[in-house]
Amino acid sequence: DAGVTQSPTHLIKTRGQHVTLRCSPISGHKSVSWYQQVLGQGPQFIFQYYEKEERGRGNFPDRFSARQFPNYSSELNVNALLLGDSALYLCASSEARVEAFFGQGTRLTVV
Amino acid sequence: AQSVSQHNHHVILSEAASLELGCNYSYGGTVNLFWYVQYPGQHLQLLLKYFSGDPLVKGIKGFEAEFIKSKFSFNLRKPSVQWSDTAEYFCAVTRGGTASKLTFGTGTRLQVTL
Protein backbone atom coordinates (compact mmCIF):
# COMPACT_ATOMS: atom_id res chain seq x y z
CA ASP A 1 0.00 0.00 0.00
CA ALA A 2 1.22 3.48 -0.82
CA GLY A 3 1.69 5.73 2.15
CA VAL A 4 1.42 9.49 2.16
CA THR A 5 3.46 10.85 -0.72
CA GLN A 6 4.83 14.36 -0.96
CA SER A 7 6.54 16.19 -3.76
CA PRO A 8 9.06 17.52 -4.30
CA THR A 9 11.38 16.07 -1.66
CA HIS A 10 13.75 19.02 -1.72
CA LEU A 11 13.35 22.55 -2.99
CA ILE A 12 15.48 25.68 -3.03
CA LYS A 13 13.78 29.03 -3.55
CA THR A 14 14.80 32.67 -3.39
CA ARG A 15 13.29 35.20 -1.00
CA GLY A 16 10.12 36.71 -2.40
CA GLN A 17 9.30 33.74 -4.61
CA HIS A 18 6.24 31.53 -4.40
CA VAL A 19 6.22 27.78 -3.74
CA THR A 20 3.68 24.98 -4.12
CA LEU A 21 4.02 21.72 -2.24
CA ARG A 22 1.93 18.67 -3.03
CA CYS A 23 0.57 15.79 -1.01
CA SER A 24 -1.28 12.60 -1.88
CA PRO A 25 -3.00 10.97 1.10
CA ILE A 26 -3.39 7.30 1.77
CA SER A 27 -6.18 5.85 -0.33
CA GLY A 28 -9.49 6.27 1.48
CA HIS A 29 -8.29 9.02 3.80
CA LYS A 30 -10.33 12.18 3.41
CA SER A 31 -8.46 14.38 5.89
CA VAL A 32 -5.16 16.04 5.08
CA SER A 33 -3.15 18.21 7.46
CA TRP A 34 -0.03 20.28 6.88
CA TYR A 35 2.74 20.91 9.41
CA GLN A 36 5.92 22.98 9.43
CA GLN A 37 8.94 21.54 11.24
CA VAL A 38 11.79 23.95 11.82
CA LEU A 39 15.14 22.39 12.72
CA GLY A 40 15.24 21.47 16.39
CA GLN A 41 11.51 21.95 16.94
CA GLY A 42 8.41 19.81 16.83
CA PRO A 43 6.03 20.07 13.89
CA GLN A 44 3.67 23.06 13.98
CA PHE A 45 0.13 22.71 12.65
CA ILE A 46 -0.62 24.86 9.60
CA PHE A 47 -3.89 23.62 8.03
CA GLN A 48 -6.37 20.79 8.08
CA TYR A 49 -8.69 19.94 5.19
CA TYR A 50 -11.51 17.45 5.25
CA GLU A 51 -13.72 16.73 2.27
CA LYS A 52 -12.21 19.74 0.47
CA GLU A 53 -13.13 22.17 3.23
CA GLU A 54 -10.76 23.92 5.60
CA ARG A 55 -11.38 22.55 9.09
CA GLY A 56 -8.56 24.21 10.96
CA ARG A 57 -5.83 26.77 10.62
CA GLY A 58 -2.77 27.29 12.77
CA ASN A 59 -1.05 30.53 13.66
CA PHE A 60 0.52 31.23 10.28
CA PRO A 61 0.34 34.40 8.15
CA ASP A 62 -1.94 34.78 5.15
CA ARG A 63 1.02 34.09 2.88
CA PHE A 64 0.26 30.45 3.61
CA SER A 65 -2.73 28.91 1.86
CA ALA A 66 -3.87 25.43 0.94
CA ARG A 67 -6.55 23.55 -0.87
CA GLN A 68 -7.81 20.01 -1.26
CA PHE A 69 -8.92 18.50 -4.52
CA PRO A 70 -11.81 16.10 -5.28
CA ASN A 71 -9.38 13.15 -5.16
CA TYR A 72 -8.36 14.34 -1.64
CA SER A 73 -4.84 15.31 -2.66
CA SER A 74 -3.72 18.68 -1.38
CA GLU A 75 -1.47 21.62 -2.16
CA LEU A 76 0.22 24.01 0.25
CA ASN A 77 1.13 27.39 -1.21
CA VAL A 78 3.45 29.92 0.33
CA ASN A 79 3.81 33.40 -1.19
CA ALA A 80 6.53 35.99 -0.73
CA LEU A 81 8.94 33.53 0.81
CA LEU A 82 11.06 34.60 3.76
CA LEU A 83 14.28 33.07 5.03
CA GLY A 84 12.32 31.94 8.09
CA ASP A 85 10.09 29.77 5.94
CA SER A 86 12.98 27.35 5.51
CA ALA A 87 11.76 24.14 7.10
CA LEU A 88 10.56 20.60 6.58
CA TYR A 89 6.91 20.68 5.49
CA LEU A 90 4.99 17.59 6.48
CA CYS A 91 1.70 16.31 5.21
CA ALA A 92 -0.42 13.87 7.21
CA SER A 93 -3.55 12.01 6.25
CA SER A 94 -6.02 10.43 8.61
CA GLU A 95 -9.47 9.06 9.16
CA ALA A 96 -11.42 10.37 12.12
CA ARG A 97 -10.22 9.05 15.49
CA VAL A 98 -7.43 7.04 13.91
CA GLU A 99 -3.76 7.90 13.83
CA ALA A 100 -2.35 10.48 11.45
CA PHE A 101 0.09 9.03 8.92
CA PHE A 102 2.92 11.30 7.87
CA GLY A 103 4.76 11.63 4.60
CA GLN A 104 8.51 12.03 4.25
CA GLY A 105 8.15 15.76 3.93
CA THR A 106 9.42 18.45 1.59
CA ARG A 107 12.63 20.16 2.67
CA LEU A 108 12.30 23.83 1.64
CA THR A 109 15.35 26.05 1.72
CA VAL A 110 14.89 29.77 1.13
CA VAL A 111 18.05 31.65 0.18
CA ALA B 1 -4.96 26.58 23.22
CA GLN B 2 -3.27 23.36 24.22
CA SER B 3 0.50 23.05 24.60
CA VAL B 4 2.92 20.18 25.17
CA SER B 5 6.15 20.22 27.17
CA GLN B 6 8.94 17.73 26.81
CA HIS B 7 11.52 18.51 29.44
CA ASN B 8 14.27 16.18 28.26
CA HIS B 9 15.82 17.65 25.12
CA HIS B 10 18.69 15.20 24.71
CA VAL B 11 19.04 11.87 26.49
CA ILE B 12 22.03 9.54 26.23
CA LEU B 13 21.65 5.96 27.46
CA SER B 14 23.64 2.78 27.25
CA GLU B 15 22.04 -0.26 25.65
CA ALA B 16 19.83 -2.20 28.09
CA ALA B 17 19.22 0.88 30.25
CA SER B 18 15.64 1.80 31.10
CA LEU B 19 14.03 4.81 29.46
CA GLU B 20 11.48 7.32 30.65
CA LEU B 21 10.72 10.44 28.64
CA GLY B 22 8.53 13.08 30.19
CA CYS B 23 5.54 14.71 28.52
CA ASN B 24 3.13 17.19 30.06
CA TYR B 25 0.27 18.90 28.32
CA SER B 26 -1.93 21.82 29.16
CA TYR B 27 -5.58 21.50 28.23
CA GLY B 28 -8.51 21.03 30.55
CA GLY B 29 -10.83 19.12 28.26
CA THR B 30 -10.82 15.67 26.75
CA VAL B 31 -7.56 14.92 24.99
CA ASN B 32 -6.06 12.26 22.79
CA LEU B 33 -2.36 11.64 23.35
CA PHE B 34 0.31 10.30 21.05
CA TRP B 35 3.99 9.47 20.94
CA TYR B 36 5.68 9.64 17.55
CA VAL B 37 9.21 8.61 16.66
CA GLN B 38 11.39 9.96 13.88
CA TYR B 39 14.35 7.73 13.03
CA PRO B 40 17.21 9.44 11.17
CA GLY B 41 16.16 10.12 7.59
CA GLN B 42 12.71 8.64 8.03
CA HIS B 43 9.19 9.97 8.41
CA LEU B 44 7.30 10.36 11.67
CA GLN B 45 5.85 7.05 12.84
CA LEU B 46 3.31 6.43 15.56
CA LEU B 47 4.61 4.55 18.61
CA LEU B 48 1.40 4.53 20.60
CA LYS B 49 -1.78 6.46 21.25
CA TYR B 50 -4.32 7.01 24.00
CA PHE B 51 -7.94 7.83 23.28
CA SER B 52 -9.78 6.39 26.28
CA GLY B 53 -9.91 3.37 28.58
CA ASP B 54 -6.87 1.78 30.24
CA PRO B 55 -4.42 4.60 30.99
CA LEU B 56 -1.47 2.26 30.47
CA VAL B 57 -0.96 2.02 26.74
CA LYS B 58 1.34 -0.43 25.01
CA GLY B 59 2.81 0.41 21.65
CA ILE B 60 5.21 -1.01 19.13
CA LYS B 61 8.80 -2.09 19.78
CA GLY B 62 8.25 -2.60 23.52
CA PHE B 63 7.29 1.00 24.31
CA GLU B 64 4.52 1.92 26.72
CA ALA B 65 3.09 5.11 28.14
CA GLU B 66 0.91 5.96 31.11
CA PHE B 67 -1.74 8.66 31.04
CA ILE B 68 -2.04 10.33 34.44
CA LYS B 69 -4.90 12.76 34.12
CA SER B 70 -4.31 14.45 37.50
CA LYS B 71 -0.76 15.28 36.48
CA PHE B 72 -1.56 16.12 32.83
CA SER B 73 1.23 13.71 31.92
CA PHE B 74 1.82 11.00 29.33
CA ASN B 75 5.34 9.70 29.94
CA LEU B 76 6.94 7.22 27.57
CA ARG B 77 8.79 4.20 28.96
CA LYS B 78 10.81 1.26 27.77
CA PRO B 79 12.44 -1.23 30.17
CA SER B 80 15.51 -1.90 28.06
CA VAL B 81 16.58 0.29 25.14
CA GLN B 82 18.43 -0.91 22.06
CA TRP B 83 20.90 0.91 19.82
CA SER B 84 18.18 0.93 17.14
CA ASP B 85 16.01 3.11 19.40
CA THR B 86 18.27 6.07 18.64
CA ALA B 87 15.84 8.62 17.24
CA GLU B 88 13.84 11.75 18.03
CA TYR B 89 10.68 11.25 20.06
CA PHE B 90 7.72 13.60 19.96
CA CYS B 91 4.76 13.75 22.29
CA ALA B 92 1.57 15.18 20.77
CA VAL B 93 -1.97 15.98 21.83
CA THR B 94 -5.26 16.64 20.10
CA ARG B 95 -8.61 17.61 21.48
CA GLY B 96 -11.00 14.74 21.99
CA GLY B 97 -12.36 12.87 19.00
CA THR B 98 -9.80 13.55 16.33
CA ALA B 99 -6.34 12.52 15.20
CA SER B 100 -5.87 15.75 13.29
CA LYS B 101 -4.59 19.16 14.38
CA LEU B 102 -1.84 17.66 16.49
CA THR B 103 0.05 19.90 18.91
CA PHE B 104 3.59 18.58 19.28
CA GLY B 105 6.21 19.03 21.92
CA THR B 106 9.70 20.16 20.95
CA GLY B 107 10.97 16.59 20.90
CA THR B 108 13.55 14.54 22.78
CA ARG B 109 16.62 13.30 20.99
CA LEU B 110 17.54 9.85 22.31
CA GLN B 111 21.02 8.54 21.70
CA VAL B 112 21.69 4.91 22.68
CA THR B 113 25.32 3.89 22.94
CA LEU B 114 26.71 0.36 22.65
Interface residues (C-beta under 8 A of the other chain):
Chain A: G3 V4 S31 S33 Y35 G40 Q41 G42 P43 Q44 F45 Q48 Y50 R55 G56 L90 A92 S94 E95 A96 R97 V98 E99 A100 F101 F102 G103 Q104 G105
Chain B: V4 Q6 N32 F34 Y36 Q42 H43 L44 Q45 L46 K49 F51 F90 A92 G97 T98 A99 S100 K101 L102 T103 F104 G105 T106 G107
